[in-house]
Structure formats: structure tokens, C-alpha cells
């Protein structure tokens, strides 16, 4: 279609759009350019538990933040501070996502997507996913420990046939490289290793492996046997577990197979051999009558001995068991018929029976050449008991994980509270282990900052305490935010005074630290002018005036105090000098010591203001008043500055007299003439 062509496209009805949004299972809201609510779906309100009166068009985004903060979703602290911090992050208009836990324990995923002229905000409840992830990790660890101590061989593979776990007994039964049984390795690679070494007899290796892979992928829940090259026979039992996973239990039945071989070779010695077997065994003929029944069989089933004598019908023994609850509830004839059928047509696959006293027997039957059937019964109660203990271990692990989660939440809350008492740099250093809490200090070159509100004592007499508290807290909050933004270490608040320093525990070098400090001071004075206008608009006649002093020099910094309590601070004459400079600064001004000026003069325009005499210093101290940063409104037009490789030109027109300007022009003309010379 030609780009110049146009056609009307019908917009969906608003009610249809609303209905569509309300079908979403996650919270969805749109805010306009001023961060006022335009529309939201039902899930946005119900997911966070917002009152209906809050979720109306025109509600500012900050009101939702205040509501969340008031009910504790952001932890302890001032509600407005929490709300403002989150609004400032949104105002950056950068798409971002975050996860956090609400006061109710609900875990949320929040996404902010700035759009042209507004903002899209979505919420999703990820509580179940987070809990599942933690539970899965804990279960995996506990399961590995439990299975490593089981007497039998056991392996668990996932839906992709990769090994999830494999106990030590498994590795002992198969002499293969341990790497083949490592977590994440494909189980078919282990099967191929066995097939290539004769574990599955002769034949095409791919076909041998394929049959066993199929039994792994589609477990029938019945057993089959494998014979090892050294003559061992393993009974392999597989069943589905979890979503697509398979549990493989392998039992060494070499002894049982040897007994069967002896039985086939020498029936005359059958009684002696069977009576010395650890397992229960019965042999019935083609008429289902008992030929022989070993002593262990009689021990496992407390029935009248007459029922187990040679020539007695085996179904009569089965009926006795059914009538005494061995096969559970149900029609006795049907229960007996099912077992008679397995006796008449043995499949070679094992099944389980549970005795009324709780013991569990595994029953395996197979036909012999004479037409009879051998029944082998193994007491697997201990194995079942181990499985029960494994379940108990998993439950215990879940409880331990729950307690650990509660403890972590407590520690996180404590950490959040502690952070507000420390400067960000010190907090990070402590929690990263870079700094300790022992009493210790060192000498370092720092830039020290002092600020003070002029006439604060007199102002307190003119304001009500509530007004004074509000103004002071706003002032300290704004100044602290600027300090943190420029990388300052906040030492302390001394009433209305603020002490900061640059150079520890993090430093960018003395010059960059000093520049950062002066830039911060300029930003503070600029912000103070905004606050003064705001306060006057609110009807405050008496607004704060700020004085700032900055000095650079060697100080002692570190932890001072006792073994019970320490204070991270800085001391020395250079600190005292910064404090004195502040008292000599103009209202709304910034006064620098000469060493600080020497470090920042390339980026900061200053005027020398003479010297001051300070206690502790033998010579008068040269001072400089900050006019502004080169390139800002305070210096633009007054200062001519040109800098490139091999050239640095700085002309302060405000400092030149008429006579000085003539001399400056003459000097510049001379410089031009010399530059033009070959």
C-alpha cells in the first residue's frame, strides 16, 4: 500500500480492552507522563491488596508507594522517604525489573517499562516459584546423603535420561569410571560402557543399549535381570518417579541364582541347600502342589505347618493368608485367584505383599523345565523402612529450610536498619570484610568538608519545634543525598552541622577526591537556593543560610573507641582547619584552604580572600572563595579558557583592571607573534 494512503482502523471498544486486561493473571497498570494512574486491571489491585478507592484514574504513583511503605512492604523507616526513593528511581525513566518480599511474605517480580508519554508497571507473584526452587535444592542435598547410606544400589535419572543422583553402592557394584555416574551425565553412556564390556551378553551393542534405554524411558515397574562378565546376576527394578524421572533399584541376586542352579542340578540335596538360604523359597509342581518349602519360608509366614508340607495344595496356603489380611481388603476368592494365576503362569516379574504386622515381602516367581514354579520371597522391610526414613529426612530438610528462611529474613531486616547508621562506603567495606571493627587507624591524605547553618541558634527561637524539625530533617536529607551521590563518607551530623570527608575507605586519588568534594559543595549550595525558595513559598520567613569550609591534608582516620564501642571518624589539625574555614565563609559561600585550591584550580574558579589565623597553625592560612565551576553560569562570560595539548589559556576578566587588560592584550599579541614564527 502506498505510504500516502490512509484508512480508518477501528479501535477496539474500551470495555473490550478492559475485559481483556482483566483476564491477565498478573498486575498491569499504565501511568501518564506525570506518573498518574491512567488504567489498571483487576489483578493489579487484588495481587497487591490495594483498596478500590486507590486504583482510580488520576491517582499519583507515589500514593501506591506510600500505601506499600505504610504496611511495611519496604521494611522499617519513614514512609515518605521510602516512597520518594522509589519515585526517584522511576523518574530516571530507565526500564528495569526487581524482586522483593512484601511484609506479608509474598514474593513479587516488578517490571517498569517507560513508554512514550508514560510508564507501564507490571506485578507478578513469584512466591510459589521461589519456594519451589529453595525446596528443590534442599531436597536434592538431603536425598544424596540418605541414598549414599542405603545398603542397596539406587540411581535416579531425569526426563532427559541424565543422572540426577547415584549412591555409593551403585558405583561399587559396577566397576566403571566414576565420571560416568556423575550428576548430569547421560545414563545411556553408562549403559553403553557396560554393553561394550559384555555385561549384557553378545550381540549388537546399539540394540542391547536401545532395549535398556527404552526400559529407562518407559519403566514398566517390573524387574529384569542382568548378568555381569564375572558371573554376578543383578535384579534391576525401574519405576516412574516425579515428572518424567525414573528410579532404578539394583539388587545383587547372585546368591539366589546360584541356589536355583544347585536346585536344578541336584534335587536330592534340595532340602539342605534351601534350608541354609537366607531367603524364603517354595517349589510347586505343575498341579500347584508344594514340592519343597524351606525353613525361612515357614519363619516368614506363621501358618499351620500342615499347610506347607510336600503335596499340599499351594492355593490353600494362599487362601489362609488372604483370610488373615495378608493381601488387604476385598473379596477373598478374587485375591486368591490373582495369586494362583501368577503361580500358574509366572512372568518372572516381582511384586510386593504386605503382612498384617507391617513387613513387606517381594515375591518373584519363575517357571522351571519340569513344569513347576519356584517362588522366591525376600523380606524388603528394611528397604521400605529406609524409604520411609528418606521421606522423614526430606520433611526435616523442609523444616530446616523454613527456619533458615526466617533467620535470613531477620538478618536482612537487621542489615537494612544498620545501613542507615553508617555511610554507604563503610557499610560496604564492613559487609565485604574489607574493614574490621577493631580499634585501629592510619594516616591518609583526605579532603575534609564542614558545613553549618548560619544563625541556627537564633532561628530555633523564631520557629515552632515542629517547623524546625521538618526544615532540619529535609535539609539533612537533601544534603546527605547529594553527599552520597558524589561519593562522600558521611562522618557525622553535629546538630545542624555536617562533617564529611573524601579519601577513605574509598579513594580516587587526592586530586579527584578534592574535585569531587568541591563539586558536591557547589551542588549543595545550589540545592539550598532551591530549598530556600520552596520554604518561602510555604510561608517560612526564616530560612537557612549555609556556610561551607573545605581543607585537604594528612589526617588520622579509622576506628576510635573501646572494645565495646567504636566510632569511625577522622581527627587532626586539618580537620580543625576545615571547621574554622566554615566559620569564615560567606553566607551561601564555600571557602577553600590553599592546598585544596591547588588541587582543584583547573576545574574550579576561585578568588583569593586573604589569610586567616587559626589556632594550632604557626602561619596565617591562605583562603580562596569558590566562584563556580568552569563552564557553569557563574563563570560563563567572565572567564576565557582554552585548553589543548601544549596550550593552557585562562583569563579572568573580572580580576583585570583597565590597565591590566591592556597588558593582557599586549602579552597575548606577543604570544601570537611568537607562535607564527617558523
PERA-V582035 format. One record per residue. N is the residue number from 1. PHI is phi in degrees with one decimal (NA if undefined). PSI is psi as a letter, one per 40 degrees, with the letter a starting at -180 (999 if undefined). Layout:
n=N phi=PHI psi=PSI
n=N phi=PHI psi=PSI
This chain:
n=1 phi=NA psi=h
n=2 phi=-61.3 psi=h
n=3 phi=-62.5 psi=d
n=4 phi=-79.8 psi=e
n=5 phi=-74.5 psi=i
n=6 phi=-143.3 psi=i
n=7 phi=-150.5 psi=i
n=8 phi=-76.3 psi=h
n=9 phi=-114.1 psi=h
n=10 phi=-66.7 psi=h
n=11 phi=-81.0 psi=i
n=12 phi=-63.9 psi=i
n=13 phi=-57.7 psi=i
n=14 phi=-56.0 psi=d
n=15 phi=-64.4 psi=d
n=16 phi=-68.0 psi=d
n=17 phi=-62.0 psi=d
n=18 phi=-60.1 psi=d
n=19 phi=-62.3 psi=d
n=20 phi=-64.3 psi=d
n=21 phi=-63.5 psi=d
n=22 phi=-72.1 psi=e
n=23 phi=-82.6 psi=e
n=24 phi=-69.0 psi=i
n=25 phi=-94.1 psi=e
n=26 phi=-124.5 psi=i
n=27 phi=-72.2 psi=h
n=28 phi=-138.9 psi=h
n=29 phi=-145.6 psi=i
n=30 phi=-118.6 psi=h
n=31 phi=-118.3 psi=i
n=32 phi=-82.0 psi=a
n=33 phi=-63.0 psi=d
n=34 phi=-91.5 psi=e
n=35 phi=61.5 psi=f
n=36 phi=-105.9 psi=i
n=37 phi=-64.1 psi=h
n=38 phi=-97.6 psi=d
n=39 phi=-162.9 psi=i
n=40 phi=-151.3 psi=i
n=41 phi=-92.6 psi=i
n=42 phi=-62.2 psi=d
n=43 phi=-62.7 psi=d
n=44 phi=-59.3 psi=d
n=45 phi=-78.8 psi=d
n=46 phi=-72.4 psi=d
n=47 phi=-60.9 psi=d
n=48 phi=-97.1 psi=e
n=49 phi=71.3 psi=f
n=50 phi=-76.1 psi=i
n=51 phi=-67.5 psi=i
n=52 phi=-60.6 psi=d
n=53 phi=-65.7 psi=d
n=54 phi=-80.6 psi=d
n=55 phi=-93.2 psi=f
n=56 phi=-117.5 psi=i
n=57 phi=-57.5 psi=h
n=58 phi=99.0 psi=e
n=59 phi=-68.5 psi=h
n=60 phi=-64.4 psi=i
n=61 phi=-57.2 psi=d
n=62 phi=-63.4 psi=d
n=63 phi=-68.4 psi=d
n=64 phi=-64.9 psi=d
n=65 phi=-62.3 psi=d
n=66 phi=-63.0 psi=d
n=67 phi=-61.8 psi=d
n=68 phi=-61.4 psi=d
n=69 phi=-64.8 psi=d
n=70 phi=-63.7 psi=d
n=71 phi=-95.6 psi=e
n=72 phi=93.0 psi=e
n=73 phi=-63.2 psi=d
n=74 phi=-103.1 psi=e
n=75 phi=86.7 psi=a
n=76 phi=-72.2 psi=i
n=77 phi=131.9 psi=i
n=78 phi=-69.3 psi=h
n=79 phi=-59.8 psi=d
n=80 phi=-65.9 psi=d
n=81 phi=-63.2 psi=d
n=82 phi=-58.8 psi=d
n=83 phi=-63.5 psi=d
n=84 phi=-65.6 psi=d
n=85 phi=-59.4 psi=d
n=86 phi=-71.7 psi=d
n=87 phi=-67.2 psi=d
n=88 phi=-60.2 psi=d
n=89 phi=-65.5 psi=d
n=90 phi=-69.6 psi=d
n=91 phi=-63.5 psi=d
n=92 phi=-64.7 psi=e
n=93 phi=56.4 psi=f
n=94 phi=-112.5 psi=h
n=95 phi=-63.7 psi=h
n=96 phi=-158.9 psi=i
n=97 phi=-134.1 psi=i
n=98 phi=-150.5 psi=i
n=99 phi=-125.8 psi=h
n=100 phi=-156.7 psi=i
n=101 phi=-105.8 psi=h
n=102 phi=-75.6 psi=i
n=103 phi=-61.4 psi=d
n=104 phi=-75.9 psi=e
n=105 phi=94.2 psi=e
n=106 phi=-67.1 psi=h
n=107 phi=-102.5 psi=h
n=108 phi=-122.8 psi=i
n=109 phi=-111.7 psi=h
n=110 phi=-117.7 psi=h
n=111 phi=-128.1 psi=h
n=112 phi=-112.2 psi=h
n=113 phi=-130.1 psi=g
n=114 phi=-62.2 psi=h
n=115 phi=-126.4 psi=i
n=116 phi=-62.3 psi=h
n=117 phi=81.1 psi=e
n=118 phi=175.6 psi=a
n=119 phi=-150.6 psi=h
n=120 phi=-107.5 psi=h
n=121 phi=-123.3 psi=h
n=122 phi=-127.0 psi=i
n=123 phi=-121.4 psi=i
n=124 phi=-137.4 psi=h
n=125 phi=-84.6 psi=h
n=126 phi=-111.7 psi=e
n=127 phi=-59.0 psi=d
n=128 phi=-62.5 psi=d
n=129 phi=-63.9 psi=d
n=130 phi=-64.0 psi=d
n=131 phi=-64.1 psi=d
n=132 phi=-65.2 psi=d
n=133 phi=-63.1 psi=d
n=134 phi=-65.9 psi=d
n=135 phi=-65.4 psi=d
n=136 phi=-62.8 psi=d
n=137 phi=-64.6 psi=d
n=138 phi=-68.9 psi=d
n=139 phi=-63.2 psi=d
n=140 phi=-60.3 psi=d
n=141 phi=-65.9 psi=d
n=142 phi=-67.3 psi=d
n=143 phi=-64.1 psi=d
n=144 phi=-62.1 psi=d
n=145 phi=-63.4 psi=d
n=146 phi=-64.8 psi=d
n=147 phi=-69.7 psi=d
n=148 phi=-64.7 psi=d
n=149 phi=-102.3 psi=e
n=150 phi=-79.0 psi=i
n=151 phi=-73.9 psi=d
n=152 phi=-92.8 psi=i
n=153 phi=-90.1 psi=h
n=154 phi=-145.8 psi=h
n=155 phi=-135.8 psi=i
n=156 phi=-125.5 psi=h
n=157 phi=-116.3 psi=i
n=158 phi=-87.0 psi=a
n=159 phi=-64.0 psi=d
n=160 phi=-92.1 psi=e
n=161 phi=69.7 psi=f
n=162 phi=-89.5 psi=i
n=163 phi=-71.6 psi=h
n=164 phi=-93.2 psi=d
n=165 phi=-153.7 psi=i
n=166 phi=-152.8 psi=h
n=167 phi=-79.5 psi=i
n=168 phi=-63.2 psi=d
n=169 phi=-61.4 psi=d
n=170 phi=-60.4 psi=d
n=171 phi=-65.5 psi=d
n=172 phi=-70.1 psi=d
n=173 phi=-74.1 psi=d
n=174 phi=-119.4 psi=h
n=175 phi=-79.7 psi=g
n=176 phi=-125.2 psi=i
n=177 phi=-57.3 psi=h
n=178 phi=-57.9 psi=d
n=179 phi=-62.9 psi=d
n=180 phi=-68.0 psi=d
n=181 phi=-106.4 psi=e
n=182 phi=-74.4 psi=i
n=183 phi=-58.3 psi=h
n=184 phi=93.0 psi=e
n=185 phi=-76.9 psi=i
n=186 phi=-68.9 psi=h
n=187 phi=-62.3 psi=d
n=188 phi=-58.9 psi=d
n=189 phi=-65.2 psi=d
n=190 phi=-65.3 psi=d
n=191 phi=-62.8 psi=d
n=192 phi=-64.5 psi=d
n=193 phi=-58.2 psi=d
n=194 phi=-68.5 psi=d
n=195 phi=-61.7 psi=d
n=196 phi=-67.8 psi=e
n=197 phi=-111.3 psi=e
n=198 phi=83.8 psi=e
n=199 phi=-69.6 psi=d
n=200 phi=-109.9 psi=e
n=201 phi=82.1 psi=a
n=202 phi=-83.6 psi=i
n=203 phi=137.4 psi=i
n=204 phi=-66.9 psi=h
n=205 phi=-60.7 psi=d
n=206 phi=-59.8 psi=d
n=207 phi=-67.7 psi=d
n=208 phi=-61.0 psi=d
n=209 phi=-68.4 psi=d
n=210 phi=-59.9 psi=d
n=211 phi=-62.6 psi=d
n=212 phi=-75.8 psi=d
n=213 phi=-65.3 psi=d
n=214 phi=-64.0 psi=d
n=215 phi=-68.6 psi=d
n=216 phi=-77.3 psi=d
n=217 phi=-75.4 psi=d
n=218 phi=-128.4 psi=g
n=219 phi=-65.8 psi=h
n=220 phi=-90.3 psi=e
n=221 phi=81.2 psi=e
n=222 phi=-119.4 psi=i
n=223 phi=-92.5 psi=i
n=224 phi=-143.2 psi=i
n=225 phi=-116.7 psi=i
n=226 phi=-126.6 psi=i
n=227 phi=-114.3 psi=h
n=228 phi=-85.9 psi=i
n=229 phi=-58.9 psi=d
n=230 phi=-89.8 psi=e
n=231 phi=99.8 psi=e
n=232 phi=-75.3 psi=i
n=233 phi=-117.5 psi=h
n=234 phi=-111.8 psi=h
n=235 phi=-93.0 psi=h
n=236 phi=-109.1 psi=h
n=237 phi=-126.4 psi=h
n=238 phi=-127.7 psi=i
n=239 phi=-149.8 psi=i
n=240 phi=-69.7 psi=i
n=241 phi=-144.2 psi=h
n=242 phi=70.2 psi=a
n=243 phi=-94.3 psi=g
n=244 phi=88.7 psi=e
n=245 phi=-83.3 psi=i
n=246 phi=-136.9 psi=h
n=247 phi=-100.4 psi=h
n=248 phi=-114.6 psi=h
n=249 phi=-113.6 psi=h
n=250 phi=-120.5 psi=h
n=251 phi=-119.4 psi=h
n=252 phi=-79.5 psi=h
n=253 phi=-107.9 psi=f
n=254 phi=-59.9 psi=d
n=255 phi=-63.2 psi=d
n=256 phi=-64.0 psi=d
n=257 phi=-65.1 psi=d
n=258 phi=-64.4 psi=d
n=259 phi=-64.9 psi=d
n=260 phi=-62.3 psi=d
n=261 phi=-65.0 psi=d
n=262 phi=-64.3 psi=d
n=263 phi=-62.8 psi=d
n=264 phi=-67.5 psi=d
n=265 phi=-77.3 psi=d
n=266 phi=-147.8 psi=g
n=267 phi=-66.0 psi=d
n=268 phi=-64.2 psi=d
n=269 phi=-98.3 psi=e
n=270 phi=-60.3 psi=d
n=271 phi=-60.3 psi=d
n=272 phi=-64.0 psi=d
n=273 phi=-62.8 psi=d
n=274 phi=-70.3 psi=d
n=275 phi=-67.9 psi=e
n=276 phi=-99.4 psi=e
n=277 phi=-80.3 psi=i
n=278 phi=-73.8 psi=d
n=279 phi=-101.4 psi=i
n=280 phi=-88.0 psi=h
n=281 phi=-144.2 psi=h
n=282 phi=-134.8 psi=i
n=283 phi=-122.7 psi=h
n=284 phi=-116.4 psi=i
n=285 phi=-86.0 psi=a
n=286 phi=-66.1 psi=e
n=287 phi=-90.9 psi=e
n=288 phi=71.4 psi=e
n=289 phi=-90.8 psi=i
n=290 phi=-73.0 psi=h
n=291 phi=-94.9 psi=d
n=292 phi=-149.7 psi=i
n=293 phi=-145.4 psi=h
n=294 phi=-75.5 psi=i
n=295 phi=-63.3 psi=d
n=296 phi=-62.6 psi=d
n=297 phi=-62.0 psi=d
n=298 phi=-65.8 psi=d
n=299 phi=-67.3 psi=d
n=300 phi=-74.7 psi=d
n=301 phi=-119.3 psi=h
n=302 phi=-77.7 psi=g
n=303 phi=-117.2 psi=i
n=304 phi=-55.2 psi=h
n=305 phi=-59.0 psi=d
n=306 phi=-61.5 psi=d
n=307 phi=-70.1 psi=e
n=308 phi=-108.3 psi=e
n=309 phi=-78.7 psi=i
n=310 phi=-54.7 psi=h
n=311 phi=94.3 psi=e
n=312 phi=-75.7 psi=i
n=313 phi=-67.8 psi=h
n=314 phi=-63.8 psi=d
n=315 phi=-59.4 psi=d
n=316 phi=-66.2 psi=d
n=317 phi=-64.8 psi=d
n=318 phi=-63.3 psi=d
n=319 phi=-63.4 psi=d
n=320 phi=-58.5 psi=d
n=321 phi=-64.4 psi=d
n=322 phi=-61.3 psi=d
n=323 phi=-69.3 psi=e
n=324 phi=-107.9 psi=f
n=325 phi=82.9 psi=e
n=326 phi=-73.3 psi=d
n=327 phi=-110.8 psi=e
n=328 phi=81.6 psi=a
n=329 phi=-82.9 psi=i
n=330 phi=137.1 psi=i
n=331 phi=-67.3 psi=h
n=332 phi=-59.5 psi=d
n=333 phi=-59.7 psi=d
n=334 phi=-67.1 psi=d
n=335 phi=-62.4 psi=d
n=336 phi=-68.2 psi=d
n=337 phi=-60.2 psi=d
n=338 phi=-62.9 psi=d
n=339 phi=-79.2 psi=d
n=340 phi=-64.6 psi=d
n=341 phi=-63.8 psi=d
n=342 phi=-69.3 psi=d
n=343 phi=-77.8 psi=d
n=344 phi=-76.3 psi=d
n=345 phi=-129.6 psi=g
n=346 phi=-65.8 psi=h
n=347 phi=-92.7 psi=e
n=348 phi=82.4 psi=e
n=349 phi=-102.8 psi=i
n=350 phi=-89.1 psi=i
n=351 phi=-138.8 psi=i
n=352 phi=-117.3 psi=i
n=353 phi=-125.3 psi=i
n=354 phi=-115.1 psi=h
n=355 phi=-78.1 psi=i
n=356 phi=-58.6 psi=d
n=357 phi=-85.4 psi=e
n=358 phi=98.4 psi=e
n=359 phi=-69.5 psi=i
n=360 phi=-118.0 psi=h
n=361 phi=-114.9 psi=h
n=362 phi=-99.4 psi=h
n=363 phi=-111.3 psi=h
n=364 phi=-126.6 psi=h
n=365 phi=-127.9 psi=i
n=366 phi=-149.8 psi=i
n=367 phi=-82.4 psi=i
n=368 phi=-115.5 psi=i
n=369 phi=-60.5 psi=d
n=370 phi=-72.5 psi=e
n=371 phi=98.7 psi=e
n=372 phi=-86.6 psi=a
n=373 phi=-134.9 psi=h
n=374 phi=-100.2 psi=h
n=375 phi=-111.7 psi=h
n=376 phi=-114.4 psi=h
n=377 phi=-120.9 psi=h
n=378 phi=-117.5 psi=h
n=379 phi=-79.5 psi=h
n=380 phi=-107.5 psi=f
n=381 phi=-59.9 psi=d
n=382 phi=-64.2 psi=d
n=383 phi=-63.2 psi=d
n=384 phi=-64.8 psi=d
n=385 phi=-63.0 psi=d
n=386 phi=-63.8 psi=d
n=387 phi=-62.9 psi=d
n=388 phi=-64.1 psi=d
n=389 phi=-64.2 psi=d
n=390 phi=-63.8 psi=d
n=391 phi=-62.3 psi=d
n=392 phi=-61.9 psi=d
n=393 phi=-64.7 psi=d
n=394 phi=-64.3 psi=d
n=395 phi=-63.7 psi=d
n=396 phi=-62.5 psi=d
n=397 phi=-64.7 psi=d
n=398 phi=-62.3 psi=d
n=399 phi=-65.6 psi=d
n=400 phi=-63.9 psi=d
n=401 phi=-64.9 psi=d
n=402 phi=-62.9 psi=d
n=403 phi=-65.5 psi=d
n=404 phi=-63.6 psi=d
n=405 phi=-63.4 psi=d
n=406 phi=-63.4 psi=d
n=407 phi=-65.4 psi=d
n=408 phi=-63.7 psi=d
n=409 phi=-63.4 psi=d
n=410 phi=-64.2 psi=d
n=411 phi=-65.4 psi=d
n=412 phi=-64.5 psi=d
n=413 phi=-63.6 psi=d
n=414 phi=-64.0 psi=d
n=415 phi=-63.2 psi=d
n=416 phi=-63.7 psi=d
n=417 phi=-69.8 psi=d
n=418 phi=-64.1 psi=d
n=419 phi=-60.6 psi=d
n=420 phi=-74.6 psi=e
n=421 phi=-94.9 psi=e
n=422 phi=-125.8 psi=i
n=423 phi=-68.6 psi=i
n=424 phi=-55.7 psi=d
n=425 phi=-64.5 psi=d
n=426 phi=-66.0 psi=d
n=427 phi=-59.9 psi=d
n=428 phi=-63.5 psi=d
n=429 phi=-63.4 psi=d
n=430 phi=-66.1 psi=d
n=431 phi=-77.2 psi=e
n=432 phi=-88.5 psi=e
n=433 phi=81.1 psi=e
n=434 phi=-78.6 psi=d
n=435 phi=-128.5 psi=i
n=436 phi=-107.2 psi=a
n=437 phi=-103.8 psi=e
n=438 phi=-76.2 psi=i
n=439 phi=-70.9 psi=h
n=440 phi=-164.6 psi=i
n=441 phi=-151.7 psi=i
n=442 phi=-153.8 psi=i
n=443 phi=-92.3 psi=h
n=444 phi=-145.5 psi=i
n=445 phi=-86.0 psi=h
n=446 phi=-124.3 psi=i
n=447 phi=-109.1 psi=h
n=448 phi=-103.2 psi=h
n=449 phi=-122.5 psi=h
n=450 phi=-126.8 psi=h
n=451 phi=-132.4 psi=i
n=452 phi=-151.7 psi=i
n=453 phi=-87.0 psi=h
n=454 phi=-67.8 psi=h
n=455 phi=63.1 psi=f
n=456 phi=-63.6 psi=d
n=457 phi=-61.6 psi=d
n=458 phi=-67.3 psi=d
n=459 phi=-64.6 psi=d
n=460 phi=-61.6 psi=d
n=461 phi=-76.4 psi=e
n=462 phi=-99.2 psi=e
n=463 phi=-117.5 psi=i
n=464 phi=-67.9 psi=i
n=465 phi=-61.0 psi=d
n=466 phi=-65.6 psi=d
n=467 phi=-64.4 psi=d
n=468 phi=-61.6 psi=d
n=469 phi=-62.0 psi=d
n=470 phi=-62.4 psi=d
n=471 phi=-64.1 psi=d
n=472 phi=-65.1 psi=d
n=473 phi=-65.7 psi=d
n=474 phi=-64.3 psi=d
n=475 phi=-60.2 psi=d
n=476 phi=-65.2 psi=d
n=477 phi=-64.4 psi=d
n=478 phi=-65.5 psi=d
n=479 phi=-66.9 psi=d
n=480 phi=-63.9 psi=d
n=481 phi=-60.6 psi=d
n=482 phi=-66.7 psi=d
n=483 phi=-61.5 psi=d
n=484 phi=-65.0 psi=d
n=485 phi=-61.2 psi=d
n=486 phi=-93.9 psi=e
n=487 phi=86.4 psi=f
n=488 phi=-77.3 psi=i
n=489 phi=-93.2 psi=h
n=490 phi=-79.7 psi=h
n=491 phi=-78.1 psi=d
n=492 phi=-168.1 psi=i
n=493 phi=-103.9 psi=h
n=494 phi=-113.1 psi=g
n=495 phi=66.1 psi=b
n=496 phi=-89.5 psi=e
n=497 phi=-87.9 psi=i
n=498 phi=-126.1 psi=h
n=499 phi=-117.6 psi=h
n=500 phi=-129.3 psi=i
n=501 phi=-153.6 psi=i
n=502 phi=-121.3 psi=i
n=503 phi=120.8 psi=e
n=504 phi=-161.6 psi=i
n=505 phi=-76.6 psi=e
n=506 phi=-118.6 psi=i
n=507 phi=-143.1 psi=i
n=508 phi=-110.8 psi=e
n=509 phi=104.8 psi=i
n=510 phi=-53.8 psi=d
n=511 phi=-66.5 psi=d
n=512 phi=-66.2 psi=d
n=513 phi=-63.2 psi=d
n=514 phi=-65.1 psi=d
n=515 phi=-62.2 psi=d
n=516 phi=-60.6 psi=d
n=517 phi=-65.6 psi=d
n=518 phi=-67.7 psi=d
n=519 phi=-59.0 psi=d
n=520 phi=-62.1 psi=d
n=521 phi=-61.4 psi=d
n=522 phi=-62.0 psi=d
n=523 phi=-62.6 psi=d
n=524 phi=-65.2 psi=d
n=525 phi=-65.6 psi=d
n=526 phi=-65.0 psi=d
n=527 phi=-66.0 psi=d
n=528 phi=-62.1 psi=d
n=529 phi=-64.6 psi=d
n=530 phi=-64.5 psi=d
n=531 phi=-64.7 psi=d
n=532 phi=-60.4 psi=d
n=533 phi=-63.8 psi=d
n=534 phi=-64.3 psi=d
n=535 phi=-65.5 psi=d
n=536 phi=-64.8 psi=d
n=537 phi=-63.8 psi=d
n=538 phi=-83.5 psi=e
n=539 phi=92.9 psi=e
n=540 phi=-83.0 psi=h
n=541 phi=-77.3 psi=d
n=542 phi=-107.0 psi=h
n=543 phi=-108.9 psi=i
n=544 phi=-75.2 psi=i
n=545 phi=-118.2 psi=h
n=546 phi=-107.5 psi=h
n=547 phi=-118.5 psi=i
n=548 phi=-132.3 psi=h
n=549 phi=-125.6 psi=h
n=550 phi=-134.2 psi=h
n=551 phi=-140.9 psi=i
n=552 phi=-124.7 psi=h
n=553 phi=177.2 psi=i
n=554 phi=-79.7 psi=h
n=555 phi=-134.3 psi=i
n=556 phi=-100.3 psi=h
n=557 phi=-128.8 psi=i
n=558 phi=153.7 psi=a
n=559 phi=-93.1 psi=h
n=560 phi=-120.9 psi=i
n=561 phi=145.3 psi=b
n=562 phi=-129.4 psi=a
n=563 phi=-65.7 psi=d
n=564 phi=-85.8 psi=d
n=565 phi=-151.8 psi=h
n=566 phi=-126.9 psi=i
n=567 phi=-129.1 psi=h
n=568 phi=-83.4 psi=h
n=569 phi=-154.6 psi=a
n=570 phi=-133.0 psi=i
n=571 phi=-135.8 psi=i
n=572 phi=136.6 psi=i
n=573 phi=-60.2 psi=d
n=574 phi=-65.5 psi=d
n=575 phi=-67.4 psi=d
n=576 phi=-61.8 psi=d
n=577 phi=-64.4 psi=d
n=578 phi=-60.1 psi=d
n=579 phi=-64.9 psi=d
n=580 phi=-67.0 psi=d
n=581 phi=-59.4 psi=d
n=582 phi=-60.7 psi=d
n=583 phi=-69.3 psi=d
n=584 phi=-93.8 psi=e
n=585 phi=-74.1 psi=i
n=586 phi=-69.9 psi=i
n=587 phi=-62.3 psi=h
n=588 phi=74.1 psi=e
n=589 phi=-110.4 psi=i
n=590 phi=-130.0 psi=h
n=591 phi=-115.1 psi=h
n=592 phi=-110.9 psi=i
n=593 phi=-74.6 psi=i
n=594 phi=-63.6 psi=d
n=595 phi=-65.3 psi=d
n=596 phi=-63.9 psi=d
n=597 phi=-59.7 psi=d
n=598 phi=-62.5 psi=d
n=599 phi=-80.0 psi=d
n=600 phi=-111.1 psi=e
n=601 phi=-63.3 psi=d
n=602 phi=-71.9 psi=d
n=603 phi=-120.0 psi=e
n=604 phi=-121.4 psi=h
n=605 phi=-90.8 psi=h
n=606 phi=-132.8 psi=i
n=607 phi=-122.5 psi=h
n=608 phi=-72.3 psi=h
n=609 phi=-114.0 psi=e
n=610 phi=94.5 psi=a
n=611 phi=-124.7 psi=i
n=612 phi=-130.0 psi=i
n=613 phi=-99.9 psi=h
n=614 phi=-124.3 psi=h
n=615 phi=-60.1 psi=h
n=616 phi=97.3 psi=e
n=617 phi=-117.9 psi=h
n=618 phi=-72.2 psi=d
n=619 phi=-116.1 psi=i
n=620 phi=-59.2 psi=i
n=621 phi=-103.0 psi=h
n=622 phi=-73.2 psi=h
n=623 phi=-128.1 psi=i
n=624 phi=-140.4 psi=h
n=625 phi=-93.1 psi=h
n=626 phi=-76.0 psi=h
n=627 phi=-89.9 psi=d
n=628 phi=165.4 psi=i
n=629 phi=-87.9 psi=h
n=630 phi=-56.9 psi=h
n=631 phi=98.9 psi=e
n=632 phi=-87.7 psi=a
n=633 phi=-62.5 psi=d
n=634 phi=-72.1 psi=d
n=635 phi=-113.7 psi=e
n=636 phi=-62.6 psi=h
n=637 phi=93.9 psi=d
n=638 phi=-89.5 psi=d
n=639 phi=-109.1 psi=h
n=640 phi=-103.8 psi=h
n=641 phi=-134.9 psi=h
n=642 phi=-139.6 psi=h
n=643 phi=-137.9 psi=h
n=644 phi=-158.3 psi=i
n=645 phi=-56.9 psi=h
n=646 phi=83.5 psi=e
n=647 phi=-143.7 psi=h
n=648 phi=-139.2 psi=h
n=649 phi=-123.6 psi=h
n=650 phi=-132.9 psi=h
n=651 phi=-123.4 psi=h
n=652 phi=-98.4 psi=g
n=653 phi=-65.0 psi=d
n=654 phi=-69.1 psi=d
n=655 phi=-95.7 psi=e
n=656 phi=-91.4 psi=h
n=657 phi=-79.0 psi=i
n=658 phi=-59.5 psi=d
n=659 phi=-67.3 psi=d
n=660 phi=-66.3 psi=d
n=661 phi=-65.6 psi=d
n=662 phi=-61.2 psi=d
n=663 phi=-64.6 psi=d
n=664 phi=-65.0 psi=d
n=665 phi=-62.5 psi=d
n=666 phi=-62.7 psi=d
n=667 phi=-65.6 psi=d
n=668 phi=-68.6 psi=d
n=669 phi=-64.4 psi=d
n=670 phi=-64.4 psi=d
n=671 phi=-65.6 psi=d
n=672 phi=-64.2 psi=d
n=673 phi=-59.7 psi=d
n=674 phi=-68.3 psi=d
n=675 phi=-67.8 psi=d
n=676 phi=-80.4 psi=e
n=677 phi=-67.8 psi=i
n=678 phi=-67.3 psi=999
